[in-house]
Amino acid sequence: MGIVLTGADATAAGNTAGLVMTFAVYGVFILAIWFFFMRPQKKEQKRMAAMLAALECGDCVLTSSGFYGVVIDINDDTVIVEFGNNKNCRIPMEKSAIARVEKPEN
């Protein structure tokens, strides 16, 4: 013969099942947020860090403000970038201001 829950026992079992289902839905929601928002951002940060670590003198760079230049000197967290054809415009800037690096063709 089966066990039949009545009264307070049925209410407690229903509340427990509802609570477990609520936590499961929240868990799936948090996992989805991590997968779609946080994970790609971490991958992009790693890609940028690798790009800046591989930066060398002579590389053509695009700054975050849209200027193209050539890296002349590299320090710890700054670079000196030369802009223009007349070779007179050399500006020190943060490495974090570099948006893209193009290696010179050999």
N, CA, C and O of each residue as an XYZ file, in Angstrom:
424
protein
N       0.831     -1.169      0.000
C       0.000      0.000      0.000
C       0.879      1.236      0.000
O       1.935      1.250      0.632
N       0.458      2.254     -0.691
C       1.259      3.463     -0.813
C       1.067      4.387      0.372
O       0.106      4.267      1.131
N       1.999      5.307      0.511
C       1.924      6.287      1.585
C       1.226      7.524      1.038
O       1.581      8.035     -0.024
N       0.249      7.986      1.761
C      -0.512      9.154      1.349
C      -0.232     10.271      2.339
O      -0.408     10.098      3.546
N       0.204     11.422      1.828
C       0.471     12.565      2.680
C      -0.783     13.410      2.753
O      -1.398     13.721      1.734
N      -1.149     13.772      3.949
C      -2.333     14.598      4.122
C      -2.026     15.731      5.066
O      -1.157     15.616      5.931
N      -2.731     16.812      4.902
C      -2.652     17.919      5.848
C      -1.304     18.604      5.842
O      -0.815     19.027      4.794
N      -0.697     18.713      7.033
C       0.554     19.447      7.232
C       1.718     18.768      6.518
O       2.627     19.445      6.040
N       1.700     17.425      6.440
C       2.790     16.718      5.758
C       2.824     17.066      4.274
O       3.906     17.259      3.719
N       1.688     17.149      3.630
C       1.624     17.488      2.208
C       2.068     18.921      1.974
O       2.746     19.198      0.984
N       1.704     19.829      2.854
C       2.101     21.226      2.717
C       3.612     21.377      2.866
O       4.233     22.124      2.110
N       4.214     20.676      3.834
C       5.655     20.751      4.042
C       6.410     20.168      2.847
O       7.436     20.714      2.441
N       5.922     19.085      2.289
C       6.568     18.478      1.125
C       6.462     19.406     -0.086
O       7.408     19.515     -0.865
N       5.334     20.065     -0.248
C       5.149     21.000     -1.354
C       6.041     22.221     -1.216
O       6.594     22.697     -2.208
N       6.191     22.742      0.010
C       7.061     23.902      0.240
C       8.524     23.549     -0.025
O       9.263     24.349     -0.599
N       8.937     22.362      0.389
C      10.320     21.947      0.169
C      10.609     21.803     -1.323
O      11.657     22.239     -1.797
N       9.691     21.197     -2.058
C       9.879     21.029     -3.503
C       9.911     22.391     -4.189
O      10.707     22.603     -5.104
N       9.064     23.305     -3.762
C       9.051     24.647     -4.341
C      10.327     25.407     -4.042
O      10.823     26.152     -4.887
N      10.862     25.225     -2.843
C      12.106     25.888     -2.460
C      13.280     25.350     -3.276
O      14.128     26.120     -3.727
N      13.329     24.046     -3.464
C      14.391     23.441     -4.262
C      14.296     23.923     -5.708
O      15.315     24.220     -6.331
N      13.103     23.999     -6.231
C      12.910     24.461     -7.614
C      13.326     25.923     -7.753
O      13.914     26.292     -8.770
N      13.042     26.752     -6.777
C      13.426     28.160     -6.812
C      14.942     28.300     -6.827
O      15.485     29.084     -7.606
N      15.631     27.543     -5.969
C      17.093     27.592     -5.954
C      17.675     27.083     -7.271
O      18.686     27.606     -7.739
N      17.060     26.086     -7.863
C      17.536     25.552     -9.137
C      17.409     26.600    -10.241
O      18.312     26.751    -11.063
N      16.297     27.318    -10.261
C      16.087     28.366    -11.270
C      17.099     29.493    -11.074
O      17.677     29.976    -12.048
N      17.321     29.917     -9.833
C      18.322     30.959     -9.569
C      19.721     30.491     -9.950
O      20.510     31.268    -10.489
N      20.028     29.245     -9.678
C      21.335     28.707    -10.044
C      21.556     28.708    -11.548
O      22.634     29.071    -12.019
N      20.543     28.306    -12.299
C      20.638     28.319    -13.757
C      20.769     29.753    -14.261
O      21.527     30.000    -15.199
N      20.063     30.686    -13.674
C      20.124     32.085    -14.064
C      21.523     32.668    -13.824
O      22.064     33.359    -14.687
N      22.097     32.392    -12.666
C      23.444     32.884    -12.351
C      24.473     32.248    -13.275
O      25.402     32.927    -13.712
N      24.334     30.978    -13.578
C      25.234     30.298    -14.495
C      25.141     30.900    -15.895
O      26.161     31.065    -16.563
N      23.949     31.223    -16.341
C      23.770     31.835    -17.657
C      24.401     33.221    -17.714
O      25.018     33.578    -18.718
N      24.255     34.001    -16.657
C      24.878     35.331    -16.616
C      26.391     35.186    -16.697
O      27.036     35.924    -17.443
N      26.964     34.266    -15.957
C      28.413     34.067    -15.997
C      28.865     33.650    -17.391
O      29.857     34.163    -17.908
N      28.137     32.720    -17.994
C      28.546     32.175    -19.285
C      28.456     33.207    -20.402
O      29.319     33.235    -21.280
N      27.424     34.060    -20.389
C      27.221     34.999    -21.489
C      27.871     36.361    -21.275
O      28.113     37.070    -22.252
N      28.163     36.754    -20.041
C      28.707     38.088    -19.804
C      30.122     38.066    -19.234
O      31.000     38.746    -19.764
N      30.363     37.320    -18.193
C      31.652     37.370    -17.505
C      32.733     36.581    -18.233
O      33.872     37.040    -18.311
N      32.415     35.437    -18.755
C      33.402     34.595    -19.422
C      33.986     35.272    -20.655
O      35.209     35.278    -20.794
N      33.189     35.847    -21.566
C      33.786     36.539    -22.715
C      34.634     37.746    -22.319
O      35.632     38.044    -22.975
N      34.246     38.435    -21.260
C      35.024     39.580    -20.812
C      36.397     39.131    -20.307
O      37.394     39.792    -20.595
N      36.472     38.052    -19.581
C      37.747     37.515    -19.103
C      38.630     37.087    -20.280
O      39.838     37.326    -20.270
N      38.027     36.454    -21.294
C      38.788     36.042    -22.465
C      39.358     37.247    -23.193
O      40.499     37.199    -23.655
N      38.599     38.321    -23.307
C      39.068     39.535    -23.961
C      40.202     40.178    -23.165
O      41.166     40.667    -23.754
N      40.102     40.185    -21.846
C      41.176     40.733    -21.016
C      42.466     39.929    -21.187
O      43.550     40.509    -21.247
N      42.363     38.614    -21.265
C      43.544     37.785    -21.483
C      44.154     38.035    -22.852
O      45.377     38.064    -22.989
N      43.313     38.217    -23.872
C      43.795     38.484    -25.222
C      44.536     39.815    -25.276
O      45.594     39.909    -25.899
N      43.988     40.853    -24.626
C      44.628     42.165    -24.607
C      45.960     42.105    -23.852
O      46.943     42.701    -24.290
N      46.000     41.398    -22.734
C      47.232     41.276    -21.958
C      48.311     40.560    -22.775
O      49.477     40.951    -22.732
N      47.938     39.527    -23.508
C      48.902     38.809    -24.347
C      49.390     39.701    -25.486
O      50.569     39.665    -25.839
N      48.493     40.499    -26.063
C      48.872     41.404    -27.143
C      49.875     42.449    -26.650
O      50.868     42.727    -27.321
N      49.611     43.021    -25.479
C      50.513     44.040    -24.935
C      51.834     43.444    -24.472
O      52.863     44.117    -24.519
N      51.820     42.197    -24.027
C      53.064     41.544    -23.613
C      53.963     41.259    -24.812
O      55.186     41.231    -24.672
N      53.375     41.048    -25.982
C      54.141     40.746    -27.188
C      54.533     42.008    -27.957
O      55.111     41.912    -29.040
N      54.230     43.170    -27.422
C      54.529     44.444    -28.084
C      56.036     44.649    -28.181
O      56.755     44.449    -27.202
N      56.517     45.048    -29.357
C      57.938     45.273    -29.584
C      58.147     46.617    -30.261
O      57.222     47.187    -30.839
N      59.370     47.113    -30.184
C      59.713     48.345    -30.897
C      59.594     48.092    -32.400
O      59.995     47.043    -32.903
N      59.034     49.073    -33.101
C      58.835     48.945    -34.542
C      57.447     48.468    -34.930
O      57.102     48.492    -36.111
N      56.643     48.036    -33.970
C      55.279     47.594    -34.266
C      54.398     48.797    -34.586
O      54.528     49.854    -33.969
N      53.513     48.628    -35.544
C      52.525     49.652    -35.862
C      51.325     49.444    -34.941
O      50.806     48.333    -34.838
N      50.885     50.507    -34.274
C      49.796     50.381    -33.309
C      48.667     51.345    -33.659
O      48.880     52.380    -34.290
N      47.484     50.981    -33.239
C      46.312     51.845    -33.299
C      45.946     52.179    -31.870
O      45.718     51.279    -31.062
N      45.885     53.468    -31.545
C      45.548     53.865    -30.179
C      44.040     53.867    -29.993
O      43.282     53.813    -30.961
N      43.619     53.929    -28.753
C      42.187     53.940    -28.472
C      41.523     55.220    -28.963
O      40.301     55.259    -29.101
N      42.304     56.275    -29.232
C      41.741     57.517    -29.765
C      41.712     57.526    -31.282
O      41.212     58.478    -31.881
N      42.248     56.468    -31.927
C      42.142     56.346    -33.373
C      43.372     56.760    -34.149
O      43.304     56.857    -35.374
N      44.490     57.006    -33.497
C      45.706     57.404    -34.193
C      46.581     56.189    -34.457
O      46.725     55.311    -33.607
N      47.170     56.155    -35.664
C      48.130     55.117    -36.008
C      49.525     55.644    -35.749
O      49.804     56.814    -36.012
N      50.401     54.803    -35.240
C      51.766     55.200    -34.982
C      52.675     54.004    -34.906
O      52.235     52.859    -35.018
N      53.965     54.282    -34.712
C      54.980     53.236    -34.618
C      55.616     53.323    -33.232
O      55.967     54.408    -32.769
N      55.761     52.175    -32.576
C      56.350     52.132    -31.240
C      57.851     52.369    -31.361
O      58.541     51.670    -32.104
N      58.352     53.363    -30.623
C      59.770     53.707    -30.629
C      60.477     53.142    -29.403
O      61.594     52.636    -29.521
N      59.857     53.215    -28.237
C      60.477     52.753    -27.001
C      59.404     52.175    -26.092
O      58.257     52.622    -26.113
N      59.780     51.175    -25.288
C      58.845     50.528    -24.367
C      59.441     50.549    -22.969
O      60.582     50.133    -22.769
N      58.674     51.033    -22.005
C      59.046     50.976    -20.589
C      58.094     50.019    -19.891
O      57.405     49.247    -20.559
N      58.037     50.048    -18.563
C      57.188     49.121    -17.809
C      55.728     49.190    -18.232
O      55.162     48.201    -18.698
N      55.124     50.359    -18.069
C      53.707     50.490    -18.422
C      53.459     51.627    -19.403
O      52.310     51.999    -19.639
N      54.516     52.180    -19.974
C      54.360     53.244    -20.969
C      55.124     52.886    -22.233
O      56.075     52.104    -22.207
N      54.692     53.470    -23.326
C      55.372     53.328    -24.611
C      55.510     54.718    -25.223
O      54.704     55.606    -24.946
N      56.517     54.901    -26.043
C      56.647     56.135    -26.808
C      56.282     55.790    -28.240
O      56.883     54.912    -28.859
N      55.285     56.497    -28.753
C      54.756     56.224    -30.083
C      55.054     57.416    -30.975
O      54.875     58.565    -30.571
N      55.505     57.141    -32.180
C      55.825     58.175    -33.157
C      54.683     58.240    -34.169
O      54.299     57.233    -34.764
N      54.151     59.448    -34.348
C      53.022     59.653    -35.250
C      53.459     60.484    -36.446
O      54.323     61.351    -36.309
N      52.887     60.240    -37.601
C      53.119     61.072    -38.775
C      54.365     60.695    -39.549
O      55.153     59.845    -39.134
N      54.522     61.360    -40.697
C      55.641     61.071    -41.585
C      56.881     61.888    -41.273
O      57.982     61.497    -41.662
N      56.735     63.011    -40.583
C      57.884     63.881    -40.361
C      58.753     63.466    -39.179
O      59.764     64.119    -38.918
N      58.409     62.437    -38.477
C      59.183     61.861    -37.377
C      59.428     62.831    -36.224
O      60.335     62.602    -35.425
N      58.653     63.899    -36.114
C      58.842     64.870    -35.041
C      57.815     64.735    -33.929
O      57.955     65.359    -32.877
N      56.807     63.944    -34.143
C      55.728     63.831    -33.157
C      55.872     62.502    -32.413
O      55.407     61.462    -32.879
N      56.515     62.554    -31.262
C      56.691     61.366    -30.416
C      55.984     61.628    -29.098
O      56.278     62.604    -28.407
N      55.057     60.758    -28.757
C      54.221     60.955    -27.577
C      54.312     59.737    -26.668
O      54.087     58.614    -27.121
N      54.640     59.940    -25.381
C      54.568     58.821    -24.436
C      53.112     58.572    -24.043
O      52.349     59.514    -23.826
N      52.743     57.322    -23.955
C      51.368     56.969    -23.561
C      51.356     55.646    -22.814
O      52.310     54.870    -22.868
N      50.265     55.411    -22.126
C      50.073     54.166    -21.390
C      49.904     53.004    -22.372
O      49.368     53.176    -23.467
N      50.362     51.836    -21.969
C      50.155     50.648    -22.801
C      48.669     50.339    -22.966
O      48.244     49.814    -23.995
N      47.891     50.669    -21.947
C      46.463     50.367    -21.994
C      45.729     51.205    -23.041
O      44.578     50.905    -23.361
N      46.370     52.257    -23.588
C      45.747     53.084    -24.619
C      45.896     52.472    -26.002
O      45.381     53.025    -26.975
N      46.583     51.352    -26.112
C      46.772     50.692    -27.399
C      45.614     49.729    -27.629
O      45.340     48.853    -26.808
N      44.940     49.910    -28.763
C      43.771     49.085    -29.068
C      44.115     47.900    -29.963
O      43.507     46.835    -29.850
N      45.102     48.088    -30.865
C      45.445     47.014    -31.807
C      46.918     47.132    -32.181
O      47.458     48.235    -32.271
N      47.559     45.997    -32.397
C      48.970     45.956    -32.776
C      49.075     45.231    -34.104
O      48.490     44.165    -34.290
N      49.828     45.819    -35.026
C      50.103     45.183    -36.311
C      51.602     45.012    -36.431
O      52.350     45.989    -36.378
N      52.041     43.789    -36.589
C      53.461     43.504    -36.742
C      53.908     43.937    -38.141
O      53.170     43.767    -39.112
N      55.128     44.501    -38.241
C      55.600     44.925    -39.568
C      55.861     43.726    -40.470
O      56.250     42.657    -40.000
N      55.640     43.914    -41.784
C      55.884     42.864    -42.759
C      57.377     42.749    -42.996
O      58.050     43.763    -43.175
N      57.905     41.543    -43.002
C      59.338     41.336    -43.262
C      59.549     40.810    -44.634
O      60.689     40.573    -45.036
